[in-house]
Amino acid sequence: MMNLWESAWVIARRDFIASVFSRSFILFLLAPLLVFAFAVFFGNMAETAERNANRPLVAVVTDSATAAALGNARALLVAGTSEQTFPILRSVAPAENVPVQARHLLADEEQGYSAVFSGTIERPVLTGPERSEDFTGHRIQLIVDEARRTAALESANLAVAAAPIARDVTEQAAGNLQMIRRAIARIGQGIIFTVTLMLATLLLSTLVEEKSNKVIEVLAAAVPLDAVFLGKLIAMLGISLVGLTLWTGMIALGYTFFQILQDWVALPQVSPAVGWPLWIVLLLLYYTSNFMLLGALFLGIGGQASNIREIQTISMPVTLLQLMVLLLAMTVVGGEDGPMLWTAYILPFSSPLAMVAHAALYESLWPHLVALAWQALWIVLIIRVSSRLFRTTVLKSSPGGSFFSFLRPGKGGTKAT
């Protein structure tokens, strides 16, 4: 009679072959790439449009000389910062009554002015609501000050040449190092969260079809039910790793292509605190742990559903659960010691995301051994609870055996009624 691990391997191989060698697997591999490409493309477009739309538009109602001086001052300031730092200036020919004209301009919803500048650089006037002082007012003040400074130098026939800064180049700075490592930590969390979100939720509907056609009862009668749950988790994990390997290879080929032809992409000269090789290994281990934890939970929840409609009802709370776990784990990146930080480390569902960030930020290795053992214990417990709950509520059979018998080889299947 096969033991639990042998039975789980049989179930895993059955599900893996049935999924990978199907035509729909190609769509499974292509769909995330298409979604990612569209998300990046439209995300950049939306970000650009939003960035331009959020910049205040200021009407400059003054003479042409003052408008030109303000435009030149703004250009100098933008050259040292960015275009999004300062409001857009648009010249408007002044009317006879400038204060009345300013109010008409502010009321024009088609143009959408946030404030109106009038007067001169010596006696500037800014017309607009009080809240415009927070962003627009301060930056208009900088522009006016720069214009006045330039005018004063020109009137005195003085020119101040830019002083070149001598550079003493160092290999790295602690501030930049921490900043880049925090970015690496967020990337690691994002990879684990995104791939798990796409794949682990599929386990919600895994048992519905097999329950409807009685396949699950045949499997439960032939092998331990714990092995059925474990085998399905291993199969889905293997499928996800195949997809992850292919997606990583495509990204690597794309990077190599652009690196050779254009040389505009460069990896940062900073590694995670534990080093790139070990961090990648830990990334894969924590992805496996995160997938098995959430997958076992979703498999247990989905096993209680009787049809696809119930699965659709459950999907939204499950997705929100994953999002809350991600937000909790993000407290590790740049967060200070406190209850939320330790909760992210200890809570089994957020622990993999928190620990992959920990590997990017800190050099110590022993916490990872503790965390992986802690997560493995919870995987065992969740699979055991899910299988017992499925056996008693769905198959209507006796639990059979000790709760901790999952750690011992199983003999035979569970008789379903």
N, C-alpha and C positions, 0 to 999 in steps of 0.2 A: 504494500500500500504506500502511495506517495506521501511524503511529509508535507508540511505547510509550504515550505519554500519551493519544493519541486512542483507542487500544485499551482502556486502563484506564477511560476515561470511558464507553465503550460498555458494558463489564462493570458498572461502577458504576451506570449508569442502568438497566440491565436488572434488577439485584438490588434497587435502591432501589424501582423501580416495582412489582416483584413483591411486595415486602414491605409497603410503605406502603398500597397499594391492595387489600390483602387484609383479610378479616374478622377474622383473628386479630390484626391490628395494634391493634385497639381493646382487646383483652385485654392486649396488650403494654403499652399506655399506662396502663390502669387497674390492672394488677397491682401495680406498684411503689407507687402511691398507697395502695392497700388495705393492702399490707404495711407501709408506713410508718405509716399511721393505727393499725393494730393494734399495731405495735411501740411507738408512743408511748403508746397507751392502757394496754396491759398492762405496759409498762415502768414507767409512773408508779405503777400499782397495785402492782407487785412491789417497786418502790423504797420506797413508803410502808410496805408490810407488812414489808419487810426492816429498814427503819429503826426501826420500832416493836419488831420482834422482837429487834433487837440492843441495845436499851436495857436495862441491868440493872434488875432488880426487887429492891428492898430492903424487907424486913419491918421495921417499926418497932414493937418490942415494948417499950412504955413507957407512962407515964401519958398521959392525954388532953391535959394542958397542954403537955407536952414535944412530943407529936406535932403539936399545933397550931402550936407555935413553929417546929418544923422545916418544916412545910408552908408557913407564911408566909415563912420565909427562902428556901425553894426558889423560891416564886413570885416574890420580888423578884429573885433571881438569874436566873431564866428570862426575866423581862421585859427584862433587859438583854442577854441572849444569845439562846438558842433553847431550845425544849422538848427537843431531842435532846441538849443539852449535859449534862444532869444525869439521874441515875437516877430511876426511878419509886419513890415512897415509898408503902407500903401499911401502914396501921395494923393491928396484930394485938393482941388483948387478951392481956396477960401472964399466964402460968401461975405456979404456986408455985415451980417450979424453972426459971428463965429460961434458964440455959445448956443444960439438956437440951432445953427447948422449941426453942431456936435450932437445935440439931443436927437435931431432927425436921423443922423447917421447911426447912432446907437439903437434907434428903434427900427432900422431897416433890417428885417429878418433875412432878406435875400442876400445881402452882403455879409452880415454876421460879424460886425465889428465888436471887439471886446472893450476897447477904449479909444479915445480920440486925443491926439496930441495937438496942441496949438501953442501959439506964442513963439518965442525964440529960444536959442540955447542958453541965453542969459536969463530969460524969464519964461521958463517952460510952464505949461499948464496941461494937466492930464485930466480928462473928463471921463468918468465911468463909475460903475458901482463900487462900493467899498471893498468887496472881495477881490477886485482886480488889483488891489495894492499888494496882495500876497506874492503874486508871480509877475504880472505885467508891470506893475509900478516899480518894483525893485530893478528889473532889467532895463526898463526905459531910463531909470536914473543912471545906470551904468553907461548906457549909450550916450546920454547927454553929457556925462562927465568926460567920457572919451572924446566927444566932439569938442567940448570946451578946452580940453587939454591940447588937442591938436591945433585949434584956432589960436590959442595963446602962444604956442611954439612958433607958428607961422608968422604971427604978428611981430614977434621978436626976432624973426629971421634965424631961428634956432632949429637945428635938426638933431634929434637924438638917434644915433645909429643903434641897431639891435646888438646887444652884447652876446657874442657866442658863448655858450656854456661849455666849459671844459668837462669832458666826461672821463671819469675813472670807473671803468667797467668791471663789475664783480660777477662772479659766477651765478649767485643767487641772493635773494633777500628773503628774510623770514616772512615778511608780510605777503609778498608775491607767492611764496611757497605755500602758505596756508590758504591763500585765495584759490590757487589752482587745485590744490588737494580737495578743497570743499567742492569745487566744480566736478572733480573726478568722483567724489562721493555721491553727488546728486545724479551723475550719469549712471553710476552703478545701480542706485536705487531705481532710477527710471527704467533701465533695461529689465531688471527683475520684475518690477511692477507691470510694465507694459506687456511683456511676453506672458506672464502669469494671467493677467486680465484677459488676454485673447484666448488662452488655451484652457486654463483651469475651470472656467465657467462652463466649458463644454461638458464637464463631468456631471453637471446638474441633470442633463438629459440622457446620460449614458444608460441608466438602468430602466428608463421608462419603456423603451421599445422591447427590451428583453423581458420585462415583466409582462407586457401585453401578449407576447407570443410564447410565454411559458419557458423561454430558454433559461432564465435565471433559476427556475426550480430544478431544471435538469442539472445545471452546474452545481447548485447547492447540494443536490443529492449525490453528486460524484466526488466533490472535493470540499474541504472545509470552507465555510462562507468567508472566513477571514482571508483565505487565499484568493477568493474571487475579488474581494475589494482590493487587496494588495496587488494582485495581478493586473487589474484594470488601471490602478495608479501607475504601476511600472510601465505598462504599455503606453499610456498617455504621456508619461515623462519621456519615454524613448522617442515617441513621435515628435514631441516638442523639441527634443535635442537634435533630431534630424533636420527639422525646420530651422532651428537656431544656427546649426552649422552651415546650412545652405545660405541663409541670409547673411551670416558673417562673412562667408566666402565672397558673396556678391558685393558686399560693402568694401571688402579688402581689394577686390579687383577694380572696383570703381575708384577707390583711393589711389591705387597704383597707377591707373590710367591718367588721372588728373595730375598726379605728382610728377609723372614722367613728361607729360605733354605741356603742362602749364606751370608746375612747380609753385602753386599758390596755397597748397595745403601743407601744414607742417604740424607734426605732433609736438606737444609742449615738452621742453627739456626738463620736465619735472616728473618724477614717478610717485605713485602712492607711497605711503610711509613704509609699507611692507615690501615694496618693490613690485614691478610689473608682473613677473612670472607668478609669484605667490598670490598677488591680488587677483589675477585672472583665475587661478585655481580656486581661490576662496569665492570668487564671483559665481563660478559654476556650482560649487558646493552649496552656497546659500540660495542660488536659484533652485537647485534640486530640493533643498529643504523647504523653501517657501512654496514650491509647487506641491510637494507631498503634503504639507500641512493644510494648505487651503484646499487642495484637491481631495484629501480625505474628508475634510469637513463638508465640501460641496457634494461629494459622492454620498455621504450620509444623509444630507438634506434632500438631495435629489431622489434618493431611494425611497423617501416617504411620499413623493408625488406620484399620482396615478395617471396623469396625462400631461400633454404638452402645455395646456392652458395653465396648469398649476406651476409648471416650470417657468413660464413667462412671468407669472406673478411674483415668483421668488427671485427672478434675475435682478430686478431693480434693487431690492434690499441688499443682495449679495454684492453688487457692484459698489453700492454706497459703503458697505463694510470694508471692501478693499481700499476704497479711497480714504476712509478714516484711518485705516492702518498705515497707509502711506504718509498721511499728514502727521501722524504720531511719530513715525520713524524719522521724518525730516527734522525733528527737534534735535537729533544727534548732530546734524551739520550746523556748526556755528552756535549751538546751544550751550547754555551754562548748566552746571550740575543742579539737579532739582528732581522733584518727583516725576515730572513728565519724561525726563531723560532716562531715569532708571526704569520707568514703566515701559518705555520703548525697548529697552534691552531685555527685560524679563518677560513681557507678554509674548507668548510663543509665535503669534501671528505677525507681530511687528519685529521680532528679534532678527530674522534673516536680513531685512532691509536695514535695520539699525547697525548690524554687525558688519555688513559690507561697507557701510560708510565709516565705521570704526577702523576698518582695515586701511582705508585710504588716508585716515587722519593720524593714526597712532601706530607705533612700531611693535608693541607688545603682541605676542602670539598666543599666550596661554588663555586669554579670554575667548579666543575662537574655538579652542578645544572644549572648553566648558559650554559655550553656546551651542556648538554642534551636537554635543551629547544631550543637552537640555532639549533641543529641538527634536532630536531622534526619539527621545522618551515620549514627547507629546504626539509624534507621528504614530507611535505604537498605541498610545492610549486612544487617540481619535479613531484609528482604524478599528480597534477592539470595540469601542462604544458604538460606532456606526454599524458594525456587523451584527452585534447583539441586538441593537434596536431594530434593524432590518429583519432579523430572524423572528423576533417576538411580535412585531407589529404588522409585518407584511406577509411573511411566510407562515405565521401563526404556529411556530414550532417552539419547543422548549429551548432555552439558552444552551444548556449542556456544557459542563466543564466549568472550571474556575475562571474568574475574570482575568487572571494573570497567565492563563494557559497559552496565550498568544505567543509567549516567549518559548514555549516548548513545541516540538514537532507535533503536528496534528495527524491523527490517524482516521482516515475515512472521511466521508462527507457528513453533512447534517441532513437528516431525513426531513423532507418538507411534507407538509400535510396539505 
